[in-house]
Amino acid sequence: MSRETKTNQKASITLEAFEDIYTKYSPKVYSLCLYRLQDDETALDMVQEVFAKFWQYRSNYNPNRPLENYIISIAKNQIIDHYKKRNPIVLNIEVEKQEIPASTNPEELLIFDEQKNLAFSTLKKFPIRTREVFLMSRKNAMKTKEIAKKLSLSEKSVEYHITKALKLMRTYLIKS
């Protein structure tokens, strides 16, 4: 029996077992991070963050589940968090009247302007109905039921369009 499987019910992983786990899985985590982040230095930092998070929450690991899946899911969540921090465009955008940030720092204003332009160009790529539903939901703060009634759609269709819009927004923003 390997050291990584020697655990009690709460998966108390020893430091020695952790070192073995790190040695075994860090290349896979690094490959995933490098593929997703396209930056060697960031990927290396991310590997450290993933294993720090694993060590911090090791008591949550269920030894009846594959360890690799658990570690990879931590890595994927860390990558998502990285992109959220890197590109903090709030998806509840007010398209026509975005407020200018209170800061008069030129750099912040430039970043705000770039993000606003990116959001506009992303919205233009949406299918017409999806864009319409998304704007009614986010810009006008309408509820699903109200949108469905106004556009003569089912509530499920409205939910579909909102979900589709959010996925498209994430995809376009991560690519840029």
N, C-alpha and C positions, 0 to 999 in steps of 0.2 A: 504494500500500500504506500503510495507516494505521500510526501509531506502535505501537499495541498489538499488531499482528501482526508487527512487526519483532523477532523473537526468535531466539536460537539454540536448540539442542536442549533446553537446560535452562531455557529461558524466562527469560533474564536481562532483566528489565524495568527500563528506565531510570526515573529520577525523573520525567522529563518525560512518559513514557508512563504512569506511575502516576497522575500528575495528570489526564491525559485519561481514564483508566479510572475514577478517582474521580468526575470530573465526569459521566461517562456513566452509571455504575451506582449512585451513591449515592442518587438519588431512588427507585429500585426497591428497594434495600435498606431505605431508611427506611420505605417503604410497608409492606413485609413486617414489619418490626420493630414498627411502630406497630399494625398489625393484630393481631399476635400478643401484644404486650405491653400494649396499651391504655393507654400512658403516653408522652406526647410526649418528656419529658426522658430517660426510660430508652431510648426508641427512638433518640434522637439520640446518646446515649452508646454504644449498641449499634452504630450505624453506624461510629463511630470505632474501636470494638474490632474490627469485621469487617475494615475496611481495614488496621488495624494488623496483624492476623493474616495478611491477604493479603500484605502487604509482608514480613512476617517469613518466610513460607513460599512466597514467590514462585518459588523454585527448584523447588518441587514441582509447579508448574502445568505441565500438558502442553499445549503450544500447538496440538496437533491436536484438542483438545476445546474446546467453546464456553466462552469466558471467563465469560459471564453465569452459566452453570450452576455453575461452580466458585465464584464469589463468592456466589451464592445458597446453595449448600451450606454454605459457611463461616457465613453468616448463620443458617441453620437450626440448625447445631450450636451456635453462640453462644447462641441463644435457649434451646435445650435446657439448656445449661450454666447459663444464668441461672435457669431454673426449678429446677434441681437445687440451686443455692446458696440460692435463696429459700425453698424448702420442703424442708428436708433430712430428711424422714421416711424412714427406712430401710425399704425394702420387706420386709425380713426381720423383721417385727414379731412380737413375742411378745404375742399378743392378751390373754391372761388375766393374765400376770404381767410387765408392763413395769416395768423398774426405774426408780426415781426418780433423776434425775441427781444426781451428787455435790454439785453446786453448791446452795447454799441461797439464791442470789439469787432474790428473788421474781419478777422478770421472766422469768428462765429457767424457773422452775417453771411459770409461767403459760403460756409458750409450749409447754413440754412437754405440759402438760395439754390445751391446744388441739389440738396435733398428735395426741395419743392419742385424743381424742374424734373428731377428723376421721377417723382411721384406722378406729375402731370404726364410725362411721356409714357410711363407704365400704364396709366389709366387709358390712354389713347389706344393701346394695344388690345384692350379687352374687347370681347364681342359686345355689340351694342346693348343687348338685353342685360348681360352680366354687369356692364358698366352702369346702366340705369338703376338696376336693383342695388348695386353696391353704393352708389351715390345717395340714393334715397335712404338707405340704411345708415350710412356714416355721416353724410353731410346734413341731411334733414332729420336725423335721429328718429326715423320712423321704425315702428315695430314690424315684425314679419307679417303679422295679420293685416296691418294697414297697407303695406306694400302689395300683398296678395290681392286685397280688395281693389286697390287703385288700378293695378295692372291686369286684373282679371286672371290671376295665376293661382295655383294652389300654394299653400304655405310650404309644402315640400319643395316646390319649384323655386320659391324665393330662397329657402335655406340652401338649396343646391347652388344657386347663383352666387350667394354670399360666400359660401365655402369655396367655390371655384375662383372667385375674385381674390380671396385671401391667399389661396395657393399660388395663383398667378403672380400676385404682388410679391410674395416671398421669393418665388423663382426668379423673377426679373430683378429684384433688389439684390439677391445673393450673387447673380451673374455680374452685376455692375459694380 
